[in-house]
Amino acid sequence: MTITITAFERSPDGGKGLARDTRVRWALEEAGLPFKVRHVSFRAMKEPAHLALHPFGQIPTYEEGNLVLFESGAIVLHIASRHAGLLPDDADARARAITWLFAALNTVEPPILELSIAKVLEGDKPWNEARMPLVKDRVRARLAQLSARLGAADWLDGAFSAGDLMMVSVLLRSRPSGILDEYPNLAAYAARGEARPAYKRAYEAQRRDAIAAGSPG
Amino acid sequence: MTITITAFERSPDGGKGLARDTRVRWALEEAGLPFKVRHVSFRAMKEPAHLALHPFGQIPTYEEGNLVLFESGAIVLHIASRHAGLLPDDADARARAITWLFAALNTVEPPILELSIAKVLEGDKPWNEARMPLVKDRVRARLAQLSARLGAADWLDGAFSAGDLMMVSVLLRSRPSGILDEYPNLAAYAARGEARPAYKRAYEAQRRDAIAAGSPG
């Protein structure tokens, strides 16, 4: 069955790979699955046809036959659960890898997202300069804990997994702020993710799409 | 094998059921699984013994034999995947229920958490009064979309699932602000969750613990 995902018609990051479709592309590339990409404009994302697929009017979505999913975490877990390469076989190790996937999305990403919101939606507010250090310190608090746990290991729990795929994807969103590079082992961990052939294919494909759509690239 | 979870020694909400151990207790009650609760002080949560279980120094954790998990989403999914009552049998319906679990944690909870952070960590800042309406409107934006999708249905996708368990848990955190009650179908949905016998058992148990620990209750 054909897999179709959605992505921004014009990615707000101009093809830097930080939009959430990149995570799904990466998982599909790791699993070796072919897929199609349908691009959605900001206007179309809020219209009934797209809201029927994604009630929160975002990307990515995932369509496979009659199955429609949204939420990058759910899509990556769906792919990882059904194809080799993204989750260990051992049941306990599998549960731990899924824990890291949730940790990436629910513990590490929220302060990073808050930093994006402070920049994009509150950048022009009178409080922004005074508030920004607090927001950045909340990102640092999480990254310091993650750095301590990762230590000198290559990946978070044994072999590369969907948990690492999501954690690297989330950490990359903190790189433009300079905070990721304050934690050399996390910066190296993210670079190990980026060096994977499947990541490179996913990154290049979304970048080609962004350039074709006229994003700054 | 005995299941042991961790919870706050003194819950910051004084037993209102908003701490994340309540979600895990609820899932365990729905699945009919016996479990023990170990209470952890704020100081002990940041010490090496607890950090070995939870790298971000939070609750809940889940121990079952040699398996150690953290992240309420991962724990609820682990319980739901292995026991009847929290996920449908049909593979597609199961994937959709898991999508709602992720949506609760990664799309609906972040703005609600941001509102808590604005109150608790930035309540004394000079910008708080001017900024609060923006933060509340970000919660409303998500709740309006969720309200539109739920419509007149009892649960998000067919029968009650782990996705509803998590969405109700997340929505309850928006009730103290008054925002939940602005969406009558969501308030009724949350009340349906609270009316489940398994929720009541979970709520009462955490409340008893909070009162025993001397929280305001």
Interface residues (C-beta under 8 A of the other chain):
Chain A: L51 P55 F56 G57 Q58 N66 L67 V68 L69 F70 E71 G73 A74 L77 H78 D92 A95 R96 I98 T99 L101 F102 A103 L105 N106 T107 E109 P110 L113 E114 I117 L121 E122 K125 P126 W127 A130 R131 L134 R138 R142 Q145 L146 A148 R149
Chain B: L51 P55 F56 G57 Q58 N66 L67 V68 L69 F70 E71 S72 G73 A74 I75 L77 H78 D92 A95 R96 I98 T99 L101 F102 A103 L105 N106 T107 E109 P110 L113 E114 I117 L121 E122 K125 P126 W127 A130 R131 L134 R138 R142 Q145 L146 A148 R149
